[in-house]
């Protein structure tokens, strides 16, 4: 129960960690500033993935209660994959 309230499905800083039964792999890293990841859903169910992306300077700021509900979410259908570009100001979906 606490996992869904406190832990995002994908955490990205200089490294990344995928949770919530999704997979993730590094496609490309440029100048230590941008990172392109591919994420996928191997399950038979649609995944709603909360994404927490932060710069190292942001880690000093507490997230607060209920922060996961304020995070952007990505919907991944069963068997789907997408590429994401992470940078200092967040991320964008590439396709």
C-alpha positions as CSV (number, residue, x, y, z in Angstrom):
1,X,0.0,0.0,0.0
2,X,2.7,2.5,0.9
3,X,4.6,1.8,-2.3
4,X,1.8,3.3,-4.5
5,X,1.7,6.4,-2.3
6,X,5.4,7.0,-1.8
7,X,7.4,5.5,-4.7
8,X,7.2,6.7,-8.3
9,X,7.2,4.1,-11.1
10,X,10.3,5.6,-12.7
11,X,13.0,7.6,-10.9
12,X,15.6,9.5,-12.9
13,X,18.5,11.6,-11.8
14,X,22.0,10.9,-13.2
15,X,21.0,7.2,-12.8
16,X,17.6,5.6,-13.3
17,X,15.4,3.1,-11.5
18,X,12.3,1.4,-12.9
19,X,9.6,0.0,-10.7
20,X,6.0,-1.0,-11.1
21,X,6.7,-3.9,-13.4
22,X,8.1,-1.8,-16.2
23,X,11.5,-2.2,-17.9
24,X,14.0,0.6,-18.7
25,X,17.2,0.8,-20.6
26,X,19.7,3.6,-21.3
27,X,19.7,4.4,-25.0
28,X,22.1,7.4,-25.0
29,X,23.7,9.9,-22.6
30,X,24.9,13.3,-23.9
31,X,27.4,15.5,-22.1
32,X,26.0,14.3,-18.7
33,X,23.1,16.7,-19.3
34,X,20.6,14.6,-21.3
35,X,19.7,11.0,-21.1
36,X,17.5,9.0,-23.4
37,X,15.7,6.0,-22.0
38,X,13.4,3.4,-23.5
39,X,10.8,2.1,-21.1
40,X,8.4,-0.8,-21.8
41,X,5.5,-2.7,-20.3
42,X,5.9,-6.5,-20.5
43,X,2.7,-7.2,-18.6
44,X,-0.8,-8.1,-19.8
45,X,-2.2,-4.9,-18.2
46,X,-2.0,-1.2,-18.9
47,X,0.7,0.5,-16.7
48,X,0.2,4.0,-15.3
49,X,3.7,5.1,-14.5
50,X,4.5,8.1,-12.3
51,X,7.8,9.7,-13.4
52,X,10.0,11.5,-10.9
53,X,12.9,13.3,-12.7
54,X,15.1,15.6,-10.7
55,X,18.5,17.3,-10.9
56,X,21.0,16.6,-8.1
57,X,20.5,20.1,-6.8
58,X,16.8,19.3,-6.2
59,X,17.5,16.4,-3.9
60,X,18.0,18.8,-1.0
61,X,14.4,19.9,-1.2
62,X,11.8,17.6,0.6
63,X,9.2,16.2,-1.7
64,X,6.4,16.5,0.9
65,X,3.4,14.3,1.4
66,X,1.4,13.0,-1.5
67,X,4.1,14.0,-3.9
68,X,3.5,11.0,-6.2
69,X,0.0,12.2,-7.1
70,X,1.5,15.5,-8.4
71,X,4.0,13.7,-10.7
72,X,3.4,13.4,-14.5
73,X,2.1,10.0,-15.5
74,X,2.7,7.9,-18.6
75,X,0.2,5.3,-19.8
76,X,1.8,2.2,-21.4
77,X,-0.4,-0.4,-23.0
78,X,0.6,-4.1,-22.7
79,X,3.6,-4.7,-24.8
80,X,4.2,-1.0,-25.6
81,X,7.5,0.9,-25.4
82,X,8.4,4.5,-25.6
83,X,11.6,6.6,-25.6
84,X,12.0,9.5,-23.2
85,X,14.6,12.3,-23.2
86,X,15.4,13.6,-19.7
87,X,17.2,16.9,-19.2
88,X,17.6,19.6,-16.5
89,X,14.0,20.8,-16.9
90,X,12.3,17.5,-16.9
91,X,11.6,15.1,-19.8
92,X,9.8,14.8,-23.1
93,X,8.3,11.8,-24.9
94,X,10.2,11.1,-28.1
95,X,8.0,8.3,-29.4
